[in-house]
C-alpha cells in the first residue's frame, strides 16, 4: 500500500520530499567533515529537521491516501 502511495504522488510532491532529504544527507556529510563541535551539532540539527520534514510529509500522504488516489 505504501508503494502505491509513493507511485501515486506527482513529480512536484516527490520533489518536495526529495529536496529536504538531499539537504539532510548533505548536512550529515558536512557534519562529519567539520572540526568545531558547535558546527557539527548545527549541521546535525539541520539534517534532523529535514528528516522530520520528510517523515511528516510522508505521514500526511499516507493519512490522505484515499484523497490522493482519487485525483
ZAGU-545258 format. One line per field, with one value per residue (C-alpha): residue number from 1; residue in three letters; chain; x, y, z. Coordinates in Angstrom, 3 decimals, always signed. Example, Ala and Ser with C-alpha at 12.3 -4.5 7.8 and 13.67 -1.06 7.14 Angstrom:
n: (1|2)
res: (ala|ser)
chain: (A|A)
u: (+12.300|+13.670)
v: (-4.500|-1.060)
w: (+7.800|+7.140)
END
This chain:
n: (1|2|3|4|5|6|7|8|9|10|11|12|13|14|15|16|17|18|19|20|21|22|23|24|25|26|27|28|29|30|31|32|33|34|35|36|37|38|39|40|41|42|43|44|45|46|47|48|49|50|51|52|53|54|55|56|57|58|59|60|61|62|63|64|65|66|67|68|69|70|71)
res: (unk|unk|unk|unk|unk|unk|unk|unk|unk|unk|unk|unk|unk|unk|unk|unk|unk|unk|unk|unk|unk|unk|unk|unk|unk|unk|unk|unk|unk|unk|unk|unk|unk|unk|unk|unk|unk|unk|unk|unk|unk|unk|unk|unk|unk|unk|unk|unk|unk|unk|unk|unk|unk|unk|unk|unk|unk|unk|unk|unk|unk|unk|unk|unk|unk|unk|unk|unk|unk|unk|unk)
chain: (A|A|A|A|A|A|A|A|A|A|A|A|A|A|A|A|A|A|A|A|A|A|A|A|A|A|A|A|A|A|A|A|A|A|A|A|A|A|A|A|A|A|A|A|A|A|A|A|A|A|A|A|A|A|A|A|A|A|A|A|A|A|A|A|A|A|A|A|A|A|A)
u: (+0.000|+2.806|+4.449|+1.220|+1.035|+4.566|+3.817|+0.647|+2.419|+3.090|+6.550|+6.159|+5.269|+8.283|+10.458|+9.106|+10.059|+13.332|+14.603|+14.729|+16.098|+19.007|+19.651|+19.631|+22.175|+24.427|+24.100|+25.118|+28.067|+29.122|+28.797|+31.196|+33.815|+33.787|+36.136|+34.348|+31.819|+29.253|+29.400|+28.997|+25.916|+24.445|+24.747|+23.314|+20.359|+19.718|+19.808|+17.472|+14.935|+14.996|+14.430|+11.494|+10.007|+10.295|+8.693|+5.897|+5.112|+5.093|+2.843|+0.484|+0.442|-0.248|-3.132|-4.670|-4.108|-7.769|-7.947|-4.651|-5.795|-8.948|-7.046)
v: (+0.000|+2.441|+1.735|+2.634|+5.928|+6.793|+5.855|+7.946|+11.099|+13.638|+14.801|+18.010|+16.053|+13.799|+16.858|+18.338|+15.184|+14.672|+18.220|+18.112|+14.575|+15.696|+18.624|+16.203|+13.889|+16.813|+18.221|+14.933|+14.686|+18.235|+17.439|+14.532|+16.816|+19.853|+20.171|+22.540|+20.950|+23.747|+23.489|+19.717|+19.968|+22.737|+20.641|+17.601|+19.716|+20.944|+17.371|+16.166|+18.898|+17.975|+14.286|+15.245|+17.314|+14.325|+11.944|+14.390|+14.792|+11.037|+10.544|+13.192|+11.476|+8.127|+9.548|+11.193|+8.228|+7.933|+11.575|+11.270|+8.078|+9.788|+12.619)
w: (+0.000|+0.846|-2.511|-4.280|-2.386|-3.404|-7.020|-6.992|-5.882|-8.583|-9.598|-7.614|-4.473|-4.909|-5.452|-2.234|-0.317|-2.141|-1.620|+2.186|+2.033|-0.151|+2.199|+5.151|+3.530|+2.629|+6.154|+7.740|+5.344|+6.216|+9.954|+9.520|+7.933|+10.250|+13.215|+15.592|+17.950|+17.527|+13.732|+13.912|+16.130|+13.976|+10.803|+12.592|+13.757|+10.201|+8.906|+11.660|+10.897|+7.204|+8.001|+10.231|+7.389|+5.035|+7.529|+8.303|+4.618|+4.025|+7.069|+5.711|+2.317|+3.975|+6.030|+2.937|+0.613|-0.381|-1.448|-3.324|-5.049|-6.386|-8.066)
END
